[in-house]
Amino acid sequence: MLIYQGYWCFNGFNYITAIIIKLLPQPNYFIVYLCHSFLETDNNYMTMKIENDFNDYEAIGDDHIGSSSDTPLRPDAFELSNADKIESIKGDVKHILETLGLDLNDDSLKGTPNRVAKMFVNEIFGGLNPDKKPSASTFDNKYKYGEMLVEKNITVYSTCEHHLLPIVGRAHIAYISNGTVVGLSKMNRIVDYYAKRPQVQERLTIQIVRELQEVLGTEDVACIIDAKHLCVNSRGIRDIESSTVTSEFGGKFKENTKRRELLDYIQLDTQF
């Protein structure tokens, strides 16, 4: 929600807290990045003045801040068929390229709008479509394996939602079975599904853990992602050496001993 010099009066502090949370799910980000607040109290009435500038939203994008742990989708996100979406996006891409001054009659460029539209819908943003969510078959842990299982160095290809530039890296996933196990390749597919959409790395890490917790019926799931963001490496600060590491630890992985054990496994030099 975009707000310019808004004024509200509320009878009590709780109403102000509620409106902040509703405007942006992470209120700290709202306060720090989106507004300057001035509070005046008069007979239990509190007035909040919120001043916002478009540049604050630019700062959010450059600072790579997400606003929610759920992918922000509109209610009508799936009303159009994939074919209709491709046709619409194709026209938009054509307009962008022509605005930049490119001649789309050139043999190299004439098919670009269609290629980009198909890529968006069917490939790099294909994870937005719930029909593509992988079915994760589970099995009884009949061999009574009681230690953590680690799937490391899973390739991550995603797209930064702030600049629509690639995020490329590795994910490391671990879980401790409570009686149920999942096929190894399913963990890779879950990573790929949530990566194939406009993302922020923090959200991607959380979504992977939540999905596996639901599939396995246990809180004992962890995920660590180490990735390069081309919105940092190729533009802006243009730092080609830096990478971003995020982690989400559930259940027993919040314990220092389990966390240390996981990190030791990840650091193993696996060669074939």
MITIDO-252996 format. One record per residue (C-alpha): residue number from 0; chain; x, y, z. Coordinates in pm, 1 decimal, padded with zeros to 6 digits. Layout:
BEGIN
+-----+-------+----------+----------+----------+
:   n : chain :        x :        y :        z :
+-----+-------+----------+----------+----------+
: NUM :     A :        X :        Y :        Z :
...
+-----+-------+----------+----------+----------+
//
This chain:
BEGIN
+-----+-------+----------+----------+----------+
:   n : chain :        x :        y :        z :
+-----+-------+----------+----------+----------+
:   0 :     A :  00000.0 :  00000.0 :  00000.0 :
:   1 :     A :  00140.5 :  00338.9 : -00100.5 :
:   2 :     A :  00069.9 :  00619.1 :  00143.2 :
:   3 :     A :  00140.0 :  00988.9 :  00100.6 :
:   4 :     A :  00104.0 :  01218.3 :  00402.4 :
:   5 :     A : -00174.5 :  01017.3 :  00559.7 :
:   6 :     A : -00337.5 :  01115.4 :  00887.5 :
:   7 :     A : -00534.2 :  00889.4 :  01119.2 :
:   8 :     A : -00691.6 :  00932.0 :  01464.5 :
:   9 :     A : -00742.0 :  00624.7 :  01678.4 :
:  10 :     A : -00889.5 :  00578.3 :  02024.7 :
:  11 :     A : -00612.4 :  00376.3 :  02179.3 :
:  12 :     A : -00265.4 :  00247.9 :  02090.0 :
:  13 :     A : -00375.4 : -00101.3 :  01986.9 :
:  14 :     A : -00552.7 :  00034.8 :  01679.6 :
:  15 :     A : -00233.9 :  00200.8 :  01561.1 :
:  16 :     A : -00038.2 : -00121.8 :  01606.4 :
:  17 :     A : -00302.0 : -00309.7 :  01407.0 :
:  18 :     A : -00297.1 : -00068.3 :  01114.4 :
:  19 :     A :  00082.1 : -00083.6 :  01091.9 :
:  20 :     A :  00075.8 : -00461.0 :  01081.6 :
:  21 :     A : -00198.0 : -00460.2 :  00820.8 :
:  22 :     A : -00014.6 : -00216.8 :  00594.7 :
:  23 :     A :  00295.8 : -00433.0 :  00591.7 :
:  24 :     A :  00326.9 : -00776.3 :  00754.5 :
:  25 :     A :  00666.7 : -00690.7 :  00906.4 :
:  26 :     A :  00602.3 : -00372.7 :  01107.8 :
:  27 :     A :  00969.6 : -00303.3 :  01178.0 :
:  28 :     A :  01035.0 : -00269.3 :  00808.8 :
:  29 :     A :  00735.7 : -00039.1 :  00778.2 :
:  30 :     A :  00859.2 :  00190.4 :  01051.5 :
:  31 :     A :  01223.4 :  00195.5 :  00947.8 :
:  32 :     A :  01190.4 :  00203.8 :  00573.0 :
:  33 :     A :  00849.7 :  00337.6 :  00485.2 :
:  34 :     A :  00760.8 :  00618.7 :  00714.2 :
:  35 :     A :  00850.3 :  00885.4 :  00965.2 :
:  36 :     A :  00598.4 :  00877.8 :  01251.0 :
:  37 :     A :  00497.1 :  01163.5 :  01478.0 :
:  38 :     A :  00263.4 :  01081.5 :  01765.7 :
:  39 :     A :  00053.3 :  01336.9 :  01951.6 :
:  40 :     A : -00166.0 :  01238.7 :  02246.2 :
:  41 :     A : -00483.1 :  01425.4 :  02348.5 :
:  42 :     A : -00748.5 :  01272.6 :  02580.2 :
:  43 :     A : -00668.0 :  00911.1 :  02483.3 :
:  44 :     A : -00671.6 :  01000.7 :  02114.6 :
:  45 :     A : -00355.1 :  00944.4 :  01925.5 :
:  46 :     A : -00279.6 :  01101.9 :  01590.0 :
:  47 :     A : -00030.8 :  00941.8 :  01356.8 :
:  48 :     A :  00118.6 :  01126.7 :  01067.1 :
:  49 :     A :  00280.1 :  00905.0 :  00805.2 :
:  50 :     A :  00494.1 :  01063.3 :  00540.7 :
:  51 :     A :  00622.8 :  00850.3 :  00260.0 :
:  52 :     A :  00827.2 :  00905.7 : -00047.9 :
:  53 :     A :  00864.3 :  00688.7 : -00353.9 :
:  54 :     A :  01239.4 :  00686.0 : -00293.5 :
:  55 :     A :  01177.6 :  00478.6 :  00018.6 :
:  56 :     A :  01043.4 :  00200.2 : -00203.0 :
:  57 :     A :  01353.6 :  00230.5 : -00419.2 :
:  58 :     A :  01559.1 :  00185.5 : -00103.2 :
:  59 :     A :  01369.1 : -00130.9 : -00015.0 :
:  60 :     A :  01456.5 : -00279.9 : -00353.1 :
:  61 :     A :  01822.9 : -00184.0 : -00330.5 :
:  62 :     A :  01843.2 : -00318.9 :  00023.9 :
:  63 :     A :  01676.1 : -00645.1 : -00089.7 :
:  64 :     A :  01408.5 : -00645.7 :  00176.8 :
:  65 :     A :  01104.7 : -00871.0 :  00153.5 :
:  66 :     A :  00766.3 : -00779.8 :  00295.3 :
:  67 :     A :  00621.2 : -01125.9 :  00361.5 :
:  68 :     A :  00716.8 : -01490.9 :  00405.2 :
:  69 :     A :  00442.1 : -01580.7 :  00156.6 :
:  70 :     A :  00469.7 : -01501.4 : -00211.6 :
:  71 :     A :  00255.7 : -01187.0 : -00267.7 :
:  72 :     A : -00007.5 : -01299.2 : -00519.8 :
:  73 :     A : -00324.1 : -01120.7 : -00628.7 :
:  74 :     A : -00657.7 : -01301.9 : -00582.0 :
:  75 :     A : -00701.3 : -01322.0 : -00960.0 :
:  76 :     A : -00350.0 : -01457.4 : -01021.8 :
:  77 :     A : -00472.4 : -01771.4 : -01198.4 :
:  78 :     A : -00777.4 : -01647.9 : -01386.6 :
:  79 :     A : -00583.3 : -01619.5 : -01713.0 :
:  80 :     A : -00460.3 : -01932.1 : -01888.1 :
:  81 :     A : -00088.3 : -01970.3 : -01950.9 :
:  82 :     A : -00149.6 : -01905.1 : -02321.0 :
:  83 :     A : -00329.8 : -01578.8 : -02242.2 :
:  84 :     A : -00051.2 : -01471.9 : -02006.2 :
:  85 :     A :  00211.7 : -01540.5 : -02272.3 :
:  86 :     A :  00020.6 : -01337.6 : -02528.0 :
:  87 :     A : -00019.6 : -01044.2 : -02289.2 :
:  88 :     A :  00343.2 : -01047.6 : -02171.3 :
:  89 :     A :  00464.4 : -01074.6 : -02530.7 :
:  90 :     A :  00300.1 : -00741.7 : -02610.7 :
:  91 :     A :  00450.5 : -00580.9 : -02301.2 :
:  92 :     A :  00802.9 : -00702.6 : -02382.6 :
:  93 :     A :  00763.0 : -00579.0 : -02739.9 :
:  94 :     A :  00666.0 : -00237.0 : -02605.7 :
:  95 :     A :  00968.9 : -00225.7 : -02372.3 :
:  96 :     A :  01214.9 : -00317.1 : -02647.6 :
:  97 :     A :  01064.8 : -00069.5 : -02891.6 :
:  98 :     A :  01072.4 :  00201.7 : -02623.5 :
:  99 :     A :  01444.0 :  00133.7 : -02582.7 :
: 100 :     A :  01482.2 :  00197.6 : -02954.4 :
: 101 :     A :  01537.5 : -00157.1 : -03079.1 :
: 102 :     A :  01425.4 : -00263.9 : -03426.0 :
: 103 :     A :  01214.5 : -00576.4 : -03380.4 :
: 104 :     A :  01221.6 : -00643.6 : -03753.5 :
: 105 :     A :  01578.0 : -00759.6 : -03709.0 :
: 106 :     A :  01609.6 : -01138.5 : -03741.7 :
: 107 :     A :  01779.1 : -01166.8 : -03402.0 :
: 108 :     A :  01510.1 : -00967.8 : -03219.5 :
: 109 :     A :  01179.9 : -01043.9 : -03389.7 :
: 110 :     A :  01119.3 : -01357.9 : -03180.7 :
: 111 :     A :  01243.8 : -01211.4 : -02851.8 :
: 112 :     A :  00906.0 : -01094.4 : -02709.9 :
: 113 :     A :  00757.7 : -01441.4 : -02758.1 :
: 114 :     A :  01067.5 : -01615.2 : -02618.3 :
: 115 :     A :  01072.6 : -01395.3 : -02309.5 :
: 116 :     A :  00698.8 : -01436.4 : -02246.9 :
: 117 :     A :  00720.7 : -01815.7 : -02270.3 :
: 118 :     A :  01026.8 : -01816.6 : -02044.8 :
: 119 :     A :  00848.9 : -01609.3 : -01780.6 :
: 120 :     A :  00533.7 : -01821.2 : -01771.3 :
: 121 :     A :  00669.5 : -02170.8 : -01830.8 :
: 122 :     A :  01018.3 : -02158.2 : -01685.9 :
: 123 :     A :  01169.6 : -01899.9 : -01453.1 :
: 124 :     A :  00834.3 : -01803.0 : -01295.1 :
: 125 :     A :  00669.7 : -02142.1 : -01339.7 :
: 126 :     A :  00673.7 : -02198.7 : -00964.0 :
: 127 :     A :  00394.0 : -01944.4 : -00924.6 :
: 128 :     A :  00156.8 : -02202.7 : -01070.7 :
: 129 :     A :  00031.4 : -02432.1 : -00790.2 :
: 130 :     A : -00031.2 : -02704.7 : -01049.0 :
: 131 :     A :  00346.4 : -02739.6 : -01075.6 :
: 132 :     A :  00393.6 : -02804.2 : -00706.0 :
: 133 :     A :  00579.5 : -03137.4 : -00676.7 :
: 134 :     A :  00400.2 : -03424.2 : -00509.3 :
: 135 :     A :  00624.8 : -03537.2 : -00227.2 :
: 136 :     A :  00568.2 : -03907.9 : -00160.4 :
: 137 :     A :  00671.7 : -04014.9 :  00187.8 :
: 138 :     A :  00763.5 : -04357.5 :  00323.4 :
: 139 :     A :  00783.3 : -04521.7 :  00661.4 :
: 140 :     A :  01129.8 : -04511.0 :  00813.3 :
: 141 :     A :  01146.7 : -04891.0 :  00832.3 :
: 142 :     A :  01524.1 : -04897.5 :  00870.9 :
: 143 :     A :  01490.9 : -04685.4 :  01186.3 :
: 144 :     A :  01751.2 : -04432.8 :  01076.0 :
: 145 :     A :  01758.8 : -04183.8 :  01363.2 :
: 146 :     A :  02025.7 : -03932.9 :  01265.1 :
: 147 :     A :  01993.8 : -03626.0 :  01046.1 :
: 148 :     A :  01977.1 : -03665.7 :  00671.3 :
: 149 :     A :  02151.3 : -03392.1 :  00473.5 :
: 150 :     A :  02103.4 : -03313.5 :  00105.0 :
: 151 :     A :  02368.5 : -03055.9 :  00021.1 :
: 152 :     A :  02475.7 : -02850.2 : -00280.0 :
: 153 :     A :  02129.6 : -02840.0 : -00438.0 :
: 154 :     A :  02147.2 : -02598.5 : -00731.5 :
: 155 :     A :  01934.6 : -02285.8 : -00687.8 :
: 156 :     A :  01826.8 : -02075.1 : -00984.5 :
: 157 :     A :  01585.6 : -01801.2 : -00884.1 :
: 158 :     A :  01502.3 : -01439.6 : -00971.2 :
: 159 :     A :  01530.3 : -01133.4 : -00749.5 :
: 160 :     A :  01183.5 : -00978.8 : -00726.6 :
: 161 :     A :  01323.7 : -00626.7 : -00696.5 :
: 162 :     A :  01514.7 : -00610.7 : -01026.5 :
: 163 :     A :  01417.5 : -00938.6 : -01198.4 :
: 164 :     A :  01781.6 : -01045.8 : -01217.9 :
: 165 :     A :  01909.0 : -01398.4 : -01143.6 :
: 166 :     A :  01988.5 : -01544.8 : -00803.4 :
: 167 :     A :  02228.8 : -01838.8 : -00841.7 :
: 168 :     A :  02360.7 : -02056.3 : -00560.6 :
: 169 :     A :  02338.2 : -02371.0 : -00352.9 :
: 170 :     A :  02089.8 : -02494.5 : -00095.5 :
: 171 :     A :  02163.0 : -02738.4 :  00183.9 :
: 172 :     A :  01868.7 : -02916.7 :  00346.2 :
: 173 :     A :  01854.2 : -03142.7 :  00648.8 :
: 174 :     A :  01585.5 : -03319.4 :  00848.3 :
: 175 :     A :  01554.4 : -03568.1 :  01130.5 :
: 176 :     A :  01288.5 : -03829.8 :  01071.4 :
: 177 :     A :  01011.7 : -03882.5 :  01325.3 :
: 178 :     A :  00905.7 : -04199.6 :  01145.6 :
: 179 :     A :  00866.7 : -04067.7 :  00791.0 :
: 180 :     A :  01119.5 : -04014.1 :  00511.6 :
: 181 :     A :  01093.4 : -03846.6 :  00171.3 :
: 182 :     A :  01263.4 : -03933.0 : -00156.8 :
: 183 :     A :  01591.3 : -03748.0 : -00204.8 :
: 184 :     A :  01499.2 : -03601.0 : -00542.3 :
: 185 :     A :  01181.0 : -03454.7 : -00393.6 :
: 186 :     A :  01389.8 : -03218.3 : -00184.0 :
: 187 :     A :  01559.2 : -03090.9 : -00499.4 :
: 188 :     A :  01220.8 : -03046.7 : -00665.2 :
: 189 :     A :  01081.1 : -02853.3 : -00369.0 :
: 190 :     A :  01379.0 : -02615.8 : -00383.8 :
: 191 :     A :  01329.6 : -02567.9 : -00756.9 :
: 192 :     A :  00954.5 : -02509.9 : -00723.6 :
: 193 :     A :  00987.4 : -02228.5 : -00471.2 :
: 194 :     A :  01289.7 : -02083.5 : -00653.0 :
: 195 :     A :  01101.6 : -02052.9 : -00983.1 :
: 196 :     A :  00925.2 : -01727.1 : -00900.7 :
: 197 :     A :  01021.5 : -01368.9 : -00815.8 :
: 198 :     A :  01190.2 : -01415.5 : -00479.5 :
: 199 :     A :  01388.8 : -01280.8 : -00192.2 :
: 200 :     A :  01634.1 : -01529.8 : -00048.4 :
: 201 :     A :  01500.2 : -01509.1 :  00305.9 :
: 202 :     A :  01150.6 : -01602.0 :  00190.4 :
: 203 :     A :  01280.0 : -01886.5 : -00025.4 :
: 204 :     A :  01466.7 : -02035.5 :  00270.7 :
: 205 :     A :  01158.6 : -02017.9 :  00493.2 :
: 206 :     A :  00925.0 : -02160.4 :  00227.9 :
: 207 :     A :  01149.1 : -02463.6 :  00171.7 :
: 208 :     A :  01158.6 : -02542.0 :  00543.1 :
: 209 :     A :  00782.5 : -02494.8 :  00591.2 :
: 210 :     A :  00703.4 : -02721.5 :  00296.8 :
: 211 :     A :  00927.3 : -03002.6 :  00421.2 :
: 212 :     A :  00794.5 : -02967.0 :  00775.0 :
: 213 :     A :  00444.1 : -03017.5 :  00639.5 :
: 214 :     A :  00543.7 : -03308.3 :  00415.7 :
: 215 :     A :  00743.4 : -03490.3 :  00684.9 :
: 216 :     A :  00521.0 : -03403.3 :  00979.6 :
: 217 :     A :  00811.5 : -03278.1 :  01190.0 :
: 218 :     A :  00956.6 : -02945.4 :  01296.3 :
: 219 :     A :  01309.3 : -03086.7 :  01268.4 :
: 220 :     A :  01400.2 : -02937.2 :  00930.9 :
: 221 :     A :  01674.9 : -02692.8 :  00835.6 :
: 222 :     A :  01781.2 : -02510.4 :  00521.5 :
: 223 :     A :  02087.6 : -02299.5 :  00441.5 :
: 224 :     A :  02126.2 : -02114.8 :  00110.8 :
: 225 :     A :  02443.0 : -01949.9 : -00018.7 :
: 226 :     A :  02377.0 : -01753.2 : -00338.7 :
: 227 :     A :  02497.2 : -01472.1 : -00559.2 :
: 228 :     A :  02250.2 : -01199.3 : -00655.3 :
: 229 :     A :  02314.3 : -01040.9 : -00992.3 :
: 230 :     A :  02123.5 : -00733.4 : -00876.7 :
: 231 :     A :  02425.4 : -00683.2 : -00647.9 :
: 232 :     A :  02694.8 : -00838.9 : -00868.2 :
: 233 :     A :  02608.0 : -00684.3 : -01206.0 :
: 234 :     A :  02444.3 : -00349.4 : -01118.3 :
: 235 :     A :  02434.5 : -00100.7 : -00834.6 :
: 236 :     A :  02741.4 : -00164.9 : -00620.9 :
: 237 :     A :  02863.8 : -00424.6 : -00877.6 :
: 238 :     A :  03039.9 : -00639.3 : -00618.5 :
: 239 :     A :  03113.3 : -00964.2 : -00803.2 :
: 240 :     A :  03271.1 : -01138.9 : -00503.5 :
: 241 :     A :  02993.7 : -01114.9 : -00243.2 :
: 242 :     A :  02730.3 : -01379.2 : -00179.8 :
: 243 :     A :  02432.3 : -01396.3 :  00054.6 :
: 244 :     A :  02382.2 : -01670.2 :  00314.0 :
: 245 :     A :  02042.5 : -01733.5 :  00475.1 :
: 246 :     A :  01929.7 : -02004.4 :  00713.8 :
: 247 :     A :  01614.6 : -02135.1 :  00875.8 :
: 248 :     A :  01635.8 : -02385.1 :  01161.2 :
: 249 :     A :  01336.5 : -02571.1 :  01296.7 :
: 250 :     A :  01288.9 : -02800.9 :  01595.3 :
: 251 :     A :  01607.4 : -02977.5 :  01709.0 :
: 252 :     A :  01816.9 : -02774.6 :  01467.5 :
: 253 :     A :  01775.6 : -02476.5 :  01698.1 :
: 254 :     A :  02006.3 : -02662.9 :  01936.6 :
: 255 :     A :  02371.7 : -02563.3 :  01902.6 :
: 256 :     A :  02496.4 : -02922.4 :  01882.5 :
: 257 :     A :  02265.0 : -03017.6 :  01594.7 :
: 258 :     A :  02335.0 : -02692.6 :  01414.5 :
: 259 :     A :  02709.9 : -02747.7 :  01447.0 :
: 260 :     A :  02675.2 : -03105.0 :  01320.1 :
: 261 :     A :  02484.7 : -02982.2 :  01014.0 :
: 262 :     A :  02746.8 : -02719.1 :  00936.0 :
: 263 :     A :  03021.3 : -02981.6 :  00963.4 :
: 264 :     A :  02841.2 : -03205.3 :  00712.2 :
: 265 :     A :  02800.5 : -02917.5 :  00468.2 :
: 266 :     A :  03171.8 : -02842.7 :  00481.4 :
: 267 :     A :  03265.3 : -03200.1 :  00379.6 :
: 268 :     A :  03450.9 : -03197.6 :  00048.2 :
: 269 :     A :  03246.7 : -03432.6 : -00168.9 :
: 270 :     A :  03421.4 : -03538.8 : -00489.7 :
: 271 :     A :  03359.2 : -03818.1 : -00739.9 :
+-----+-------+----------+----------+----------+
//
